[in-house]
């Protein structure tokens, strides 16, 4: 219990920042442009600066057990299949609806919520493990969703769809910053102070700004429509996925730090990209929107609990 309370105390200020962003939009009627501009700055400048700065010092960072990818994405695959089955049996959704429901059970808010939480709860030593998951996260999960939806619609999968997904991932500022920072870090050359210090200053502001931006974004969504599906999706995301990922991590003997990182990331709230995908395919828009708000609110307790149970 003491460990759980400790993690709640660590996480509480972060979720307060999410609440601040939410209240600014809902309570003070800030224009939507404020949220859009802040989110763009966070994704395109602040978080890439932080990640590039950290990864550029690769020689000083602890090594990462790459088997964490097996634990995390293996868990995602298992939960995705389970999610499709539940969506079919419980809610009689079609193939596209099943796929979006299943994605909601595995696609975490790793960037806006995962990075700040990992740094606070586990320290900078956890960042390389988080970065490794981030590099592959969008590529693997978007490919999984693309295969699932195209198979449901056409009974086949096109390489063109995969190529578009891969191109989008590689040009993502977050992924590009991780890869560029890693490549620079492998050279062993330190960043000049004229570059390192501004990057560090922007990077220090990245986490709080990301959390405020998350809260501002959540203010767009309601919490009542399609509540049965949203509750089921939230349970899949906050309970089933971290449990499956933890079991896989134990099964393959993953080291403690990597285990804590993958469980933390698996226990996070539903990612906003799931809502964007639901809009693209015109399915489950209201339930997914509800799950974003519901899972974020509940994660304030369930994520610290997951960390406490894994001994972090």
N, C-alpha and C positions, 0 to 999 in steps of 0.2 A: 504493500500500500504506500509506503514511504517513497519508493521509486516512482510509482505512478504519480503521486502528488508532485514530486520533483519535476517530472516531465510536463505535467500540466502547467506548472509555474513557468517553465522554460517556453512552452508553446503559447501561453496565454497572451503575452504582448504581441506576438505575431498575428494572432487572430483578432486582437483589438485593432490592429492596423487595417485588417480586412474590413472590420466593422466601420472604421472611420471612412474608408472609401465608399462603403455602401450608404452610410448616412449622408455624406456629402451630396451624393446623387439623388437619393430619395427624399431626404429631409430638407435640403437646401436648394433642390431643383437646379443643380448645376447642369449646363448644357451637355449633350452627349459628346460634343466635340472635345471637351476636357478629358473624358475617359479615353477617347480614341487617340488623342495626341500623347497622353501619358503612356498608354500601352505601347504605342509605336516607339517612343523613346526608350522604354524599358527593354523591349525586345530587340531593338535595332542598335542601341548604344550601351545602356547601363549594364545589362547582363552579359552581353558579349565582352565588354571591357573587363568585367570581373573574371570571367572564365578564361579569357586570353591571358590575363595577368597571372592567375593561379597556375594554369597549365604551362606557361612559359618558364616556370621555375620547376620543371619536371624532375630534375636531378635531386631536388630537395624533398620531393613528395614520396610518400610510401608506395611500394608496388601494389598493384591491384590483381587479385585473382580473377582472371577472365571467366571462370566458371560461374561467376555471378550472373552472366548473361543467360546461361542455361537455366539457372534457378528462376530468374525474373521472367524471361520470355517463355520458358517452358510452362510456368504457372499461368501466364497470360493465355497461352494456347489452350490449356486445360479448362480454364474458366470461360474462355470464349465459346468453346464447344458446349460446355454446360449451360451457358447463357442462351445459346441458340435453342437448345432443347427446352429450357424453361419457358422461353418466349413462345415457343410452338405449343407446348402442352398447356401452360397456364393461361396464356393470353390469345392463343390462336392467331398469332401474327404471321404475315407472309415472310418470304425469304429476306426481303430487304429490311423489314421491321425487326426480324430476328437478329440480323447482322448488326443493326444500330443498337439494339438493346444489349447485345453481347459486348459490343465495343464499350458501352457505358460501364460495364463491369470490369474492364481491364485498363482503360485509358485514363491515367492519373494526371493531376495538375502538377506535373513534375517540375516545370520551370518556375512558375510563379509561387508555388507553395513548397515544392520538394527541396529546391536549393536553399532557401532561407532556413527551413526547418532542419535540414541536415547540418548546416553550418552551426546553428545554435545548439542542437541536441548532441551532435557527434563530433563537431569541430572540423577544422580545415582538412584533417586527414581523411574525411569522408568524401570530399569534393571530387577526387579522381574517380572514385567508384560511381558517384552520381553522374559525372561527365560521360563515363563509358556507356552507361545506360541511355543517356540523352542522345548520344550519337546514333544509336541504333533504334531508339524508341519509335520515332515517327515512321522510319522506313519499314520496320518489321510490322508494326501494328496497322499502318495504312495499307501495306501490301496484303496483310491478313484480311482486312475489311474489303479491299478491292476484289480479292479472290472470292470471298464469300458472297458479295453482292453480284459480281458478274456471273458467278456460277448459278446463283438463284435466278438471275434474269435470262441468261443465255446458255447455261450449261457448259461454259468454257471460260478461260482466262486469257486475256491478251497481253502480249509482251509490251505493247504500246502503253497500256495502263501502268505497268510496273516502271517503265522508263520515265513516265511523267512523274510518278511518285518519287523515284530516286533523284530526279533532277530538282524537284521541289525541296527535298531534304538537304541535298548538298549545298543549295543556295540559301538555306535558312541561316540567318545571322548567328544564332546560337551554335549550331553545328559547325559553321565555318570558323567561328572564334575558337571552339574547342580544338578542331583539327589544326588550325594555324598556330595556336599556342603550343600544342603538343609538338608539332614539327620544329618550331623555334626552340622549345625546351630540349629537344634531342640534340641540338647543336652544342649545348653546354655553355653558350654565350649569355651572360647576364644582360638583361634589358638596361639601356642607359637610364640614368635617374630622370632625365628630362622626359622620358616616355613612361617609365615605371610609376613615378609619383602621380601624374595625372590619372593614369589608369586605376591606380589604387584608390584615389579620391572618388572617382566616379563609381568604382566597384563597391565602395563602402555604402554608397547611397542606393545601390541596385536592389538589395533585398527589401528595405522598407518601401521603396517606390513600387516594387513589384507587388507587394501585398496590398498597398492602397489601390493600385490599378486593378487587382483582382476584385476587391470589394466594389469598385466603381462599375466593373463589368457585370458583376452579379446583380446589381440594381436593375438591370434590364429585364430580369426574369421573374416570373411569378412562382408560387409554391403550392397552388391548389389544383391546377388542372392535371388530370391523369395521375392522381396521387398513388393509385395502386401499383401501376407500372413503375413510377418513380421510386416508391418505397422498395420494391423488389430490386431495382437497379442499384439503389443505394446499399442494400444489404449485400448484394453480390460484390460491390466495390469495396466496402469498408470491412466486411467480415470474411467472405469466402476467398477473395483474392489474396489478402495477406496470409491467411491460413495455408492456402495451397503453396504459395511461394516459400513460406517458412518450412513447410514439410519437405519441399524439394531441396532447399538449402541444407537442411539436416541430412537428407538422404545422400547428397554428394559430398558432405563434409566440408562445406564452405566455411572459411575462417569467420570469427566473430564480427569483425568490422563490416565485411561484405554482406554477411547475413543481416545485420542491423540495417544497412543501407537498403537492401532489396525489400525487406519487410516494411521499412518506413515508406519507400516509394509506392509499394503495393497498397498501403493502407490509406493513401491520400484520397482526397475528394475527386469526383468525376471531373475530367478535363473539359474545358470549354470547346475544344475541337470536336467533341462528340455532338454538341449542339449544332455546330457549323455543318457537320455531315448530315445530321437529321434534317436540316433546312435544305441542303442540296438535294436530298432524295424525297423531300416532302413527307416525312414519316416520323411520328413520335416527337414532334417538336415541343409540345407542351409538357409531356412527361420528362423529357430530357432536361428541359429548362428547369423544371421543378427539382430534379435530382441534383443539379448543379448547386442550388441554394441549400437544399436539405443535407446533402453529403458534406458540404463545406462546414455547415454549422455543427454537425455531429462529429466531424473529424477533429474538432477541437478537443474532444475527449477520447475518441477511439484510437487516433494516432499515438498520443502519449501512452495509452494502454498497451498498444502493440509494442512500442519501444520498451516499456517496463517488462512485459512478458518475455521479450527476447534478451533481457539483461543489459540493455544499453544504459 
